[in-house]
Amino acid sequence: MRARTTSSPPPHPSTEWVRLHDRFYRRHELYSLDWKISLSEYMTAVAPNGGPIGMNEEIGH
């Protein structure tokens, strides 16, 4: 007979999913960006849903 543990069970797998209209999504961090720059010095544009990031150095800032 196994001893009973008192630790809480893991969260339900669907608790990390987010509903958007009739679809469900979940977000995973694949890697972190460890940039040694200050984004306040650049004009930036980003694509939706984690797509490309465009950066242009602001002149005269």
mmCIF file of the N, C-alpha and C atoms, coordinates in Angstrom:
data_MODEL
# 
_entry.id   MODEL 
# 
loop_
_atom_site.group_PDB 
_atom_site.id 
_atom_site.type_symbol 
_atom_site.label_atom_id 
_atom_site.label_alt_id 
_atom_site.label_comp_id 
_atom_site.label_asym_id 
_atom_site.label_entity_id 
_atom_site.label_seq_id 
_atom_site.pdbx_PDB_ins_code 
_atom_site.Cartn_x 
_atom_site.Cartn_y 
_atom_site.Cartn_z 
_atom_site.occupancy 
_atom_site.B_iso_or_equiv 
_atom_site.pdbx_formal_charge 
_atom_site.auth_seq_id 
_atom_site.auth_comp_id 
_atom_site.auth_asym_id 
_atom_site.auth_atom_id 
_atom_site.pdbx_PDB_model_num 
ATOM 1   N N  . MET A 1 1  ? 0.841   -1.177 0.000   1.00 0.00 ? 1  MET A N  1 
ATOM 2   C CA . MET A 1 1  ? 0.000   0.000  0.000   1.00 0.00 ? 1  MET A CA 1 
ATOM 3   C C  . MET A 1 1  ? 0.885   1.240  0.000   1.00 0.00 ? 1  MET A C  1 
ATOM 4   N N  . ARG A 1 2  ? 0.592   2.212  -0.859  1.00 0.00 ? 2  ARG A N  1 
ATOM 5   C CA . ARG A 1 2  ? 1.386   3.436  -0.966  1.00 0.00 ? 2  ARG A CA 1 
ATOM 6   C C  . ARG A 1 2  ? 0.953   4.456  0.074   1.00 0.00 ? 2  ARG A C  1 
ATOM 7   N N  . ALA A 1 3  ? 1.933   5.238  0.515   1.00 0.00 ? 3  ALA A N  1 
ATOM 8   C CA . ALA A 1 3  ? 1.628   6.324  1.443   1.00 0.00 ? 3  ALA A CA 1 
ATOM 9   C C  . ALA A 1 3  ? 0.940   7.452  0.690   1.00 0.00 ? 3  ALA A C  1 
ATOM 10  N N  . ARG A 1 4  ? 0.001   8.084  1.304   1.00 0.00 ? 4  ARG A N  1 
ATOM 11  C CA . ARG A 1 4  ? -0.739  9.188  0.685   1.00 0.00 ? 4  ARG A CA 1 
ATOM 12  C C  . ARG A 1 4  ? 0.070   10.477 0.814   1.00 0.00 ? 4  ARG A C  1 
ATOM 13  N N  . THR A 1 5  ? 0.204   11.226 -0.274  1.00 0.00 ? 5  THR A N  1 
ATOM 14  C CA . THR A 1 5  ? 0.937   12.490 -0.236  1.00 0.00 ? 5  THR A CA 1 
ATOM 15  C C  . THR A 1 5  ? -0.030  13.632 0.017   1.00 0.00 ? 5  THR A C  1 
ATOM 16  N N  . THR A 1 6  ? 0.462   14.686 0.636   1.00 0.00 ? 6  THR A N  1 
ATOM 17  C CA . THR A 1 6  ? -0.390  15.834 0.936   1.00 0.00 ? 6  THR A CA 1 
ATOM 18  C C  . THR A 1 6  ? -0.142  17.003 -0.006  1.00 0.00 ? 6  THR A C  1 
ATOM 19  N N  . SER A 1 7  ? 0.748   16.855 -0.972  1.00 0.00 ? 7  SER A N  1 
ATOM 20  C CA . SER A 1 7  ? 0.994   17.957 -1.914  1.00 0.00 ? 7  SER A CA 1 
ATOM 21  C C  . SER A 1 7  ? -0.201  18.137 -2.842  1.00 0.00 ? 7  SER A C  1 
ATOM 22  N N  . SER A 1 8  ? -0.378  19.355 -3.306  1.00 0.00 ? 8  SER A N  1 
ATOM 23  C CA . SER A 1 8  ? -1.519  19.638 -4.173  1.00 0.00 ? 8  SER A CA 1 
ATOM 24  C C  . SER A 1 8  ? -1.280  19.055 -5.561  1.00 0.00 ? 8  SER A C  1 
ATOM 25  N N  . PRO A 1 9  ? -2.340  18.683 -6.239  1.00 0.00 ? 9  PRO A N  1 
ATOM 26  C CA . PRO A 1 9  ? -2.178  18.118 -7.586  1.00 0.00 ? 9  PRO A CA 1 
ATOM 27  C C  . PRO A 1 9  ? -1.724  19.193 -8.561  1.00 0.00 ? 9  PRO A C  1 
ATOM 28  N N  . PRO A 1 10 ? -1.126  18.794 -9.678  1.00 0.00 ? 10 PRO A N  1 
ATOM 29  C CA . PRO A 1 10 ? -0.718  19.790 -10.685 1.00 0.00 ? 10 PRO A CA 1 
ATOM 30  C C  . PRO A 1 10 ? -1.945  20.484 -11.259 1.00 0.00 ? 10 PRO A C  1 
ATOM 31  N N  . PRO A 1 11 ? -1.778  21.704 -11.775 1.00 0.00 ? 11 PRO A N  1 
ATOM 32  C CA . PRO A 1 11 ? -2.930  22.413 -12.349 1.00 0.00 ? 11 PRO A CA 1 
ATOM 33  C C  . PRO A 1 11 ? -3.475  21.666 -13.556 1.00 0.00 ? 11 PRO A C  1 
ATOM 34  N N  . HIS A 1 12 ? -4.740  21.842 -13.819 1.00 0.00 ? 12 HIS A N  1 
ATOM 35  C CA . HIS A 1 12 ? -5.373  21.209 -14.978 1.00 0.00 ? 12 HIS A CA 1 
ATOM 36  C C  . HIS A 1 12 ? -4.709  21.728 -16.246 1.00 0.00 ? 12 HIS A C  1 
ATOM 37  N N  . PRO A 1 13 ? -4.456  20.891 -17.234 1.00 0.00 ? 13 PRO A N  1 
ATOM 38  C CA . PRO A 1 13 ? -3.764  21.329 -18.462 1.00 0.00 ? 13 PRO A CA 1 
ATOM 39  C C  . PRO A 1 13 ? -4.433  22.493 -19.187 1.00 0.00 ? 13 PRO A C  1 
ATOM 40  N N  . SER A 1 14 ? -5.729  22.624 -19.063 1.00 0.00 ? 14 SER A N  1 
ATOM 41  C CA . SER A 1 14 ? -6.411  23.690 -19.801 1.00 0.00 ? 14 SER A CA 1 
ATOM 42  C C  . SER A 1 14 ? -6.386  25.031 -19.083 1.00 0.00 ? 14 SER A C  1 
ATOM 43  N N  . THR A 1 15 ? -5.831  25.128 -17.879 1.00 0.00 ? 15 THR A N  1 
ATOM 44  C CA . THR A 1 15 ? -5.835  26.403 -17.164 1.00 0.00 ? 15 THR A CA 1 
ATOM 45  C C  . THR A 1 15 ? -4.941  27.442 -17.818 1.00 0.00 ? 15 THR A C  1 
ATOM 46  N N  . GLU A 1 16 ? -3.979  27.048 -18.634 1.00 0.00 ? 16 GLU A N  1 
ATOM 47  C CA . GLU A 1 16 ? -3.091  28.002 -19.296 1.00 0.00 ? 16 GLU A CA 1 
ATOM 48  C C  . GLU A 1 16 ? -3.604  28.424 -20.673 1.00 0.00 ? 16 GLU A C  1 
ATOM 49  N N  . TRP A 1 17 ? -4.717  27.886 -21.108 1.00 0.00 ? 17 TRP A N  1 
ATOM 50  C CA . TRP A 1 17 ? -5.284  28.219 -22.411 1.00 0.00 ? 17 TRP A CA 1 
ATOM 51  C C  . TRP A 1 17 ? -6.188  29.432 -22.281 1.00 0.00 ? 17 TRP A C  1 
ATOM 52  N N  . VAL A 1 18 ? -6.169  30.302 -23.311 1.00 0.00 ? 18 VAL A N  1 
ATOM 53  C CA . VAL A 1 18 ? -6.982  31.517 -23.334 1.00 0.00 ? 18 VAL A CA 1 
ATOM 54  C C  . VAL A 1 18 ? -7.964  31.422 -24.490 1.00 0.00 ? 18 VAL A C  1 
ATOM 55  N N  . ARG A 1 19 ? -9.206  31.734 -24.209 1.00 0.00 ? 19 ARG A N  1 
ATOM 56  C CA . ARG A 1 19 ? -10.216 31.686 -25.254 1.00 0.00 ? 19 ARG A CA 1 
ATOM 57  C C  . ARG A 1 19 ? -10.267 33.004 -26.004 1.00 0.00 ? 19 ARG A C  1 
ATOM 58  N N  . LEU A 1 20 ? -10.284 32.938 -27.322 1.00 0.00 ? 20 LEU A N  1 
ATOM 59  C CA . LEU A 1 20 ? -10.435 34.101 -28.190 1.00 0.00 ? 20 LEU A CA 1 
ATOM 60  C C  . LEU A 1 20 ? -11.493 33.737 -29.222 1.00 0.00 ? 20 LEU A C  1 
ATOM 61  N N  . HIS A 1 21 ? -12.688 34.250 -29.028 1.00 0.00 ? 21 HIS A N  1 
ATOM 62  C CA . HIS A 1 21 ? -13.860 33.906 -29.844 1.00 0.00 ? 21 HIS A CA 1 
ATOM 63  C C  . HIS A 1 21 ? -14.136 32.410 -29.719 1.00 0.00 ? 21 HIS A C  1 
ATOM 64  N N  . ASP A 1 22 ? -14.020 31.662 -30.794 1.00 0.00 ? 22 ASP A N  1 
ATOM 65  C CA . ASP A 1 22 ? -14.317 30.231 -30.733 1.00 0.00 ? 22 ASP A CA 1 
ATOM 66  C C  . ASP A 1 22 ? -13.052 29.358 -30.760 1.00 0.00 ? 22 ASP A C  1 
ATOM 67  N N  . ARG A 1 23 ? -11.904 29.948 -30.469 1.00 0.00 ? 23 ARG A N  1 
ATOM 68  C CA . ARG A 1 23 ? -10.618 29.223 -30.473 1.00 0.00 ? 23 ARG A CA 1 
ATOM 69  C C  . ARG A 1 23 ? -9.935  29.371 -29.122 1.00 0.00 ? 23 ARG A C  1 
ATOM 70  N N  . PHE A 1 24 ? -9.052  28.444 -28.832 1.00 0.00 ? 24 PHE A N  1 
ATOM 71  C CA . PHE A 1 24 ? -8.262  28.493 -27.608 1.00 0.00 ? 24 PHE A CA 1 
ATOM 72  C C  . PHE A 1 24 ? -6.784  28.540 -27.964 1.00 0.00 ? 24 PHE A C  1 
ATOM 73  N N  . TYR A 1 25 ? -6.038  29.357 -27.238 1.00 0.00 ? 25 TYR A N  1 
ATOM 74  C CA . TYR A 1 25 ? -4.609  29.536 -27.485 1.00 0.00 ? 25 TYR A CA 1 
ATOM 75  C C  . TYR A 1 25 ? -3.852  29.426 -26.172 1.00 0.00 ? 25 TYR A C  1 
ATOM 76  N N  . ARG A 1 26 ? -2.589  29.083 -26.278 1.00 0.00 ? 26 ARG A N  1 
ATOM 77  C CA . ARG A 1 26 ? -1.730  29.108 -25.112 1.00 0.00 ? 26 ARG A CA 1 
ATOM 78  C C  . ARG A 1 26 ? -0.369  29.617 -25.545 1.00 0.00 ? 26 ARG A C  1 
ATOM 79  N N  . ARG A 1 27 ? 0.298   30.291 -24.640 1.00 0.00 ? 27 ARG A N  1 
ATOM 80  C CA . ARG A 1 27 ? 1.553   30.955 -24.961 1.00 0.00 ? 27 ARG A CA 1 
ATOM 81  C C  . ARG A 1 27 ? 2.720   30.243 -24.276 1.00 0.00 ? 27 ARG A C  1 
ATOM 82  N N  . HIS A 1 28 ? 3.751   29.983 -25.053 1.00 0.00 ? 28 HIS A N  1 
ATOM 83  C CA . HIS A 1 28 ? 4.981   29.377 -24.537 1.00 0.00 ? 28 HIS A CA 1 
ATOM 84  C C  . HIS A 1 28 ? 6.134   30.316 -24.801 1.00 0.00 ? 28 HIS A C  1 
ATOM 85  N N  . GLU A 1 29 ? 6.987   30.536 -23.819 1.00 0.00 ? 29 GLU A N  1 
ATOM 86  C CA . GLU A 1 29 ? 8.199   31.315 -24.059 1.00 0.00 ? 29 GLU A CA 1 
ATOM 87  C C  . GLU A 1 29 ? 9.266   30.342 -24.533 1.00 0.00 ? 29 GLU A C  1 
ATOM 88  N N  . LEU A 1 30 ? 9.685   30.508 -25.774 1.00 0.00 ? 30 LEU A N  1 
ATOM 89  C CA . LEU A 1 30 ? 10.684  29.616 -26.349 1.00 0.00 ? 30 LEU A CA 1 
ATOM 90  C C  . LEU A 1 30 ? 12.095  30.051 -25.975 1.00 0.00 ? 30 LEU A C  1 
ATOM 91  N N  . TYR A 1 31 ? 12.303  31.355 -25.896 1.00 0.00 ? 31 TYR A N  1 
ATOM 92  C CA . TYR A 1 31 ? 13.594  31.909 -25.511 1.00 0.00 ? 31 TYR A CA 1 
ATOM 93  C C  . TYR A 1 31 ? 13.378  33.335 -25.062 1.00 0.00 ? 31 TYR A C  1 
ATOM 94  N N  . SER A 1 32 ? 14.326  33.865 -24.336 1.00 0.00 ? 32 SER A N  1 
ATOM 95  C CA . SER A 1 32 ? 14.214  35.260 -23.906 1.00 0.00 ? 32 SER A CA 1 
ATOM 96  C C  . SER A 1 32 ? 15.202  36.104 -24.700 1.00 0.00 ? 32 SER A C  1 
ATOM 97  N N  . LEU A 1 33 ? 14.837  37.344 -24.933 1.00 0.00 ? 33 LEU A N  1 
ATOM 98  C CA . LEU A 1 33 ? 15.701  38.257 -25.673 1.00 0.00 ? 33 LEU A CA 1 
ATOM 99  C C  . LEU A 1 33 ? 16.555  39.027 -24.664 1.00 0.00 ? 33 LEU A C  1 
ATOM 100 N N  . ASP A 1 34 ? 17.834  38.816 -24.709 1.00 0.00 ? 34 ASP A N  1 
ATOM 101 C CA . ASP A 1 34 ? 18.747  39.456 -23.774 1.00 0.00 ? 34 ASP A CA 1 
ATOM 102 C C  . ASP A 1 34 ? 19.533  40.531 -24.527 1.00 0.00 ? 34 ASP A C  1 
ATOM 103 N N  . TRP A 1 35 ? 18.806  41.567 -24.945 1.00 0.00 ? 35 TRP A N  1 
ATOM 104 C CA . TRP A 1 35 ? 19.423  42.633 -25.727 1.00 0.00 ? 35 TRP A CA 1 
ATOM 105 C C  . TRP A 1 35 ? 20.090  43.635 -24.813 1.00 0.00 ? 35 TRP A C  1 
ATOM 106 N N  . LYS A 1 36 ? 21.227  44.130 -25.240 1.00 0.00 ? 36 LYS A N  1 
ATOM 107 C CA . LYS A 1 36 ? 21.970  45.140 -24.472 1.00 0.00 ? 36 LYS A CA 1 
ATOM 108 C C  . LYS A 1 36 ? 21.773  46.518 -25.104 1.00 0.00 ? 36 LYS A C  1 
ATOM 109 N N  . ILE A 1 37 ? 20.539  46.842 -25.489 1.00 0.00 ? 37 ILE A N  1 
ATOM 110 C CA . ILE A 1 37 ? 20.228  48.128 -26.092 1.00 0.00 ? 37 ILE A CA 1 
ATOM 111 C C  . ILE A 1 37 ? 19.047  48.741 -25.349 1.00 0.00 ? 37 ILE A C  1 
ATOM 112 N N  . SER A 1 38 ? 18.870  50.030 -25.528 1.00 0.00 ? 38 SER A N  1 
ATOM 113 C CA . SER A 1 38 ? 17.733  50.718 -24.942 1.00 0.00 ? 38 SER A CA 1 
ATOM 114 C C  . SER A 1 38 ? 16.693  50.943 -26.035 1.00 0.00 ? 38 SER A C  1 
ATOM 115 N N  . LEU A 1 39 ? 15.550  50.299 -25.903 1.00 0.00 ? 39 LEU A N  1 
ATOM 116 C CA . LEU A 1 39 ? 14.513  50.420 -26.933 1.00 0.00 ? 39 LEU A CA 1 
ATOM 117 C C  . LEU A 1 39 ? 13.969  51.832 -27.039 1.00 0.00 ? 39 LEU A C  1 
ATOM 118 N N  . SER A 1 40 ? 14.165  52.659 -26.019 1.00 0.00 ? 40 SER A N  1 
ATOM 119 C CA . SER A 1 40 ? 13.669  54.041 -26.069 1.00 0.00 ? 40 SER A CA 1 
ATOM 120 C C  . SER A 1 40 ? 14.430  54.875 -27.091 1.00 0.00 ? 40 SER A C  1 
ATOM 121 N N  . GLU A 1 41 ? 15.567  54.396 -27.556 1.00 0.00 ? 41 GLU A N  1 
ATOM 122 C CA . GLU A 1 41 ? 16.369  55.119 -28.550 1.00 0.00 ? 41 GLU A CA 1 
ATOM 123 C C  . GLU A 1 41 ? 16.009  54.722 -29.979 1.00 0.00 ? 41 GLU A C  1 
ATOM 124 N N  . TYR A 1 42 ? 15.040  53.850 -30.149 1.00 0.00 ? 42 TYR A N  1 
ATOM 125 C CA . TYR A 1 42 ? 14.686  53.350 -31.468 1.00 0.00 ? 42 TYR A CA 1 
ATOM 126 C C  . TYR A 1 42 ? 13.200  53.544 -31.736 1.00 0.00 ? 42 TYR A C  1 
ATOM 127 N N  . MET A 1 43 ? 12.872  53.740 -33.009 1.00 0.00 ? 43 MET A N  1 
ATOM 128 C CA . MET A 1 43 ? 11.492  53.694 -33.442 1.00 0.00 ? 43 MET A CA 1 
ATOM 129 C C  . MET A 1 43 ? 11.241  52.227 -33.793 1.00 0.00 ? 43 MET A C  1 
ATOM 130 N N  . THR A 1 44 ? 10.228  51.636 -33.198 1.00 0.00 ? 44 THR A N  1 
ATOM 131 C CA . THR A 1 44 ? 9.998   50.209 -33.410 1.00 0.00 ? 44 THR A CA 1 
ATOM 132 C C  . THR A 1 44 ? 8.625   49.954 -34.004 1.00 0.00 ? 44 THR A C  1 
ATOM 133 N N  . ALA A 1 45 ? 8.514   48.873 -34.722 1.00 0.00 ? 45 ALA A N  1 
ATOM 134 C CA . ALA A 1 45 ? 7.241   48.391 -35.261 1.00 0.00 ? 45 ALA A CA 1 
ATOM 135 C C  . ALA A 1 45 ? 7.263   46.880 -35.129 1.00 0.00 ? 45 ALA A C  1 
ATOM 136 N N  . VAL A 1 46 ? 6.182   46.331 -34.621 1.00 0.00 ? 46 VAL A N  1 
ATOM 137 C CA . VAL A 1 46 ? 6.124   44.883 -34.423 1.00 0.00 ? 46 VAL A CA 1 
ATOM 138 C C  . VAL A 1 46 ? 4.925   44.288 -35.142 1.00 0.00 ? 46 VAL A C  1 
ATOM 139 N N  . ALA A 1 47 ? 5.093   43.067 -35.594 1.00 0.00 ? 47 ALA A N  1 
ATOM 140 C CA . ALA A 1 47 ? 4.005   42.347 -36.245 1.00 0.00 ? 47 ALA A CA 1 
ATOM 141 C C  . ALA A 1 47 ? 3.152   41.673 -35.175 1.00 0.00 ? 47 ALA A C  1 
ATOM 142 N N  . PRO A 1 48 ? 1.892   41.421 -35.469 1.00 0.00 ? 48 PRO A N  1 
ATOM 143 C CA . PRO A 1 48 ? 1.033   40.767 -34.484 1.00 0.00 ? 48 PRO A CA 1 
ATOM 144 C C  . PRO A 1 48 ? 1.452   39.318 -34.239 1.00 0.00 ? 48 PRO A C  1 
ATOM 145 N N  . ASN A 1 49 ? 1.057   38.810 -33.089 1.00 0.00 ? 49 ASN A N  1 
ATOM 146 C CA . ASN A 1 49 ? 1.248   37.399 -32.730 1.00 0.00 ? 49 ASN A CA 1 
ATOM 147 C C  . ASN A 1 49 ? 2.707   36.957 -32.708 1.00 0.00 ? 49 ASN A C  1 
ATOM 148 N N  . GLY A 1 50 ? 3.582   37.834 -32.264 1.00 0.00 ? 50 GLY A N  1 
ATOM 149 C CA . GLY A 1 50 ? 4.987   37.448 -32.109 1.00 0.00 ? 50 GLY A CA 1 
ATOM 150 C C  . GLY A 1 50 ? 5.767   37.387 -33.400 1.00 0.00 ? 50 GLY A C  1 
ATOM 151 N N  . GLY A 1 51 ? 5.361   38.138 -34.391 1.00 0.00 ? 51 GLY A N  1 
ATOM 152 C CA . GLY A 1 51 ? 6.066   38.149 -35.672 1.00 0.00 ? 51 GLY A CA 1 
ATOM 153 C C  . GLY A 1 51 ? 7.319   39.005 -35.623 1.00 0.00 ? 51 GLY A C  1 
ATOM 154 N N  . PRO A 1 52 ? 7.821   39.433 -36.772 1.00 0.00 ? 52 PRO A N  1 
ATOM 155 C CA . PRO A 1 52 ? 9.065   40.205 -36.844 1.00 0.00 ? 52 PRO A CA 1 
ATOM 156 C C  . PRO A 1 52 ? 8.988   41.539 -36.097 1.00 0.00 ? 52 PRO A C  1 
ATOM 157 N N  . ILE A 1 53 ? 10.156  42.009 -35.689 1.00 0.00 ? 53 ILE A N  1 
ATOM 158 C CA . ILE A 1 53 ? 10.297  43.304 -35.032 1.00 0.00 ? 53 ILE A CA 1 
ATOM 159 C C  . ILE A 1 53 ? 11.172  44.173 -35.921 1.00 0.00 ? 53 ILE A C  1 
ATOM 160 N N  . GLY A 1 54 ? 10.675  45.369 -36.279 1.00 0.00 ? 54 GLY A N  1 
ATOM 161 C CA . GLY A 1 54 ? 11.456  46.316 -37.072 1.00 0.00 ? 54 GLY A CA 1 
ATOM 162 C C  . GLY A 1 54 ? 11.946  47.438 -36.169 1.00 0.00 ? 54 GLY A C  1 
ATOM 163 N N  . MET A 1 55 ? 13.214  47.806 -36.298 1.00 0.00 ? 55 MET A N  1 
ATOM 164 C CA . MET A 1 55 ? 13.791  48.865 -35.471 1.00 0.00 ? 55 MET A CA 1 
ATOM 165 C C  . MET A 1 55 ? 14.560  49.831 -36.343 1.00 0.00 ? 55 MET A C  1 
ATOM 166 N N  . ASN A 1 56 ? 14.407  51.146 -36.064 1.00 0.00 ? 56 ASN A N  1 
ATOM 167 C CA . ASN A 1 56 ? 15.120  52.164 -36.784 1.00 0.00 ? 56 ASN A CA 1 
ATOM 168 C C  . ASN A 1 56 ? 15.622  53.155 -35.757 1.00 0.00 ? 56 ASN A C  1 
ATOM 169 N N  . GLU A 1 57 ? 16.937  53.426 -35.782 1.00 0.00 ? 57 GLU A N  1 
ATOM 170 C CA . GLU A 1 57 ? 17.510  54.342 -34.802 1.00 0.00 ? 57 GLU A CA 1 
ATOM 171 C C  . GLU A 1 57 ? 16.990  55.748 -35.047 1.00 0.00 ? 57 GLU A C  1 
ATOM 172 N N  . GLU A 1 58 ? 16.462  56.382 -34.003 1.00 0.00 ? 58 GLU A N  1 
ATOM 173 C CA . GLU A 1 58 ? 15.937  57.738 -34.115 1.00 0.00 ? 58 GLU A CA 1 
ATOM 174 C C  . GLU A 1 58 ? 17.094  58.729 -34.178 1.00 0.00 ? 58 GLU A C  1 
ATOM 175 N N  . ILE A 1 59 ? 17.075  59.600 -35.171 1.00 0.00 ? 59 ILE A N  1 
ATOM 176 C CA . ILE A 1 59 ? 18.127  60.588 -35.343 1.00 0.00 ? 59 ILE A CA 1 
ATOM 177 C C  . ILE A 1 59 ? 17.718  61.853 -34.597 1.00 0.00 ? 59 ILE A C  1 
ATOM 178 N N  . GLY A 1 60 ? 18.660  62.430 -33.879 1.00 0.00 ? 60 GLY A N  1 
ATOM 179 C CA . GLY A 1 60 ? 18.393  63.659 -33.136 1.00 0.00 ? 60 GLY A CA 1 
ATOM 180 C C  . GLY A 1 60 ? 17.649  63.445 -31.846 1.00 0.00 ? 60 GLY A C  1 
ATOM 181 N N  . HIS A 1 61 ? 17.634  62.261 -31.349 1.00 0.00 ? 61 HIS A N  1 
ATOM 182 C CA . HIS A 1 61 ? 16.927  61.965 -30.090 1.00 0.00 ? 61 HIS A CA 1 
ATOM 183 C C  . HIS A 1 61 ? 17.829  62.148 -28.900 1.00 0.00 ? 61 HIS A C  1 
# 
